[in-house]
Amino acid sequence: MEPRAFTPVTIDAPIRTERLILRPMTLDDVDDIHAYQSLDEVCRYLLFEPRSRETVAEKVAFYSTATTLEKDGDFLQLALELPASADAPARVIGDSYFSVKSVANLGGEIGWTMHPDFTGRGYAAEAASAVLDFAFTTLGLHRVAADLDPRNDASIALCRRLGMREEAHFVEDLAFRGEWADTGIYAILDREWAARVR
Ligand SMILES: CC(C)(COP(=O)(O)OP(=O)(O)OC[C@H]1O[C@@H](n2cnc3c(N)ncnc32)[C@H](O)[C@@H]1OP(=O)(O)O)[C@@H](O)C(=O)NCCC(=O)NCCS
């Protein structure tokens, strides 16, 4: 099949899904993001330890500037905003990571983190679907992968819910918190995604 073309993109408007708004983080989000990035249960399989508010503020300041995808390594760390309702003000309930791994090979990487109060409701899948759609339709990528800890059952279930296939299981390739850990690779291709959403 003919390779597709990569289209550089700058995020200048939120991505809206049925229940969420995906948008670049702002400093106003720091408390909401700290509320989950400071939790042991959230960070259990993440590559960072629970974060202080000060660290979250530094990260958010940096992430808020990451809005353009045009070369290898460019990334987005989008806030998942649950809009205001009659019962509650708008708040950030998680974030979606996306990076361009290789413009030459049209490859990307996806990741996700939710506040535990908002898991089990399909929000992460809803956001990830929008990001995959963006990756394949807007950016023109061919393949999107997720790297995860194979002990992370919730993340594996999410990959499978999105139609991602287990492609690799690397044994003890990661020095993780004082021990060796494995890495699982899940992925989906543009044509597979298109067949799912048709
Ligand atoms: C990984 C993580 C994002 C998954 O979140 P999640 O809420 O379980 O994922 P989903 O959005 O796919 O939700 C699926 C659950 O919602 C339920 N659900 C409810 N309404 C739904 C809907 N409208 N659509 C889909 N699922 C729905 C599903 O039945 C499923 O429930 P189950 O877990 O009891 O089977 C979350 O566990 C997390 O943030 N973990 C900590 C950070 C982390 O490890 N990140 C990954 C690093 S690789």
The ligand as an ORCA input file, in Angstrom:
! r2SCAN-3c Opt
* xyz 0 1
  C      -5.620      2.784     32.602
  C      -6.831      3.648     32.939
  C      -6.735      4.973     32.196
  C      -8.118      2.899     32.512
  O      -9.248      3.645     32.900
  P     -10.722      3.001     32.781
  O     -11.678      3.985     33.296
  O     -10.726      1.639     33.382
  O     -10.853      2.815     31.206
  P     -12.101      2.966     30.252
  O     -12.383      4.364     29.941
  O     -11.838      2.065     29.105
  O     -13.327      2.424     31.120
  C     -13.653      1.056     31.112
  C     -14.608      0.721     32.213
  O     -15.699      1.637     32.171
  C     -16.921      0.905     32.000
  N     -17.818      1.769     31.246
  C     -18.865      2.423     31.769
  N     -19.437      3.203     30.831
  C     -18.739      3.021     29.696
  C     -18.860      3.561     28.402
  N     -19.804      4.471     28.086
  N     -17.958      3.182     27.459
  C     -16.978      2.288     27.758
  N     -16.814      1.754     29.004
  C     -17.704      2.115     29.966
  C     -16.494     -0.385     31.325
  O     -17.429     -1.409     31.509
  C     -15.196     -0.668     32.066
  O     -15.508     -1.125     33.364
  P     -14.618     -2.275     34.082
  O     -13.270     -1.649     34.335
  O     -15.377     -2.544     35.321
  O     -14.531     -3.401     33.116
  C      -6.917      3.924     34.477
  O      -7.013      2.686     35.144
  C      -5.729      4.706     35.002
  O      -5.678      5.932     34.893
  N      -4.745      4.018     35.624
  C      -3.626      4.705     36.269
  C      -2.662      5.309     35.295
  C      -2.083      4.256     34.362
  O      -1.662      3.187     34.793
  N      -2.026      4.593     33.079
  C      -1.577      3.687     32.043
  C      -0.120      3.634     31.912
  S       0.326      2.514     30.571
*
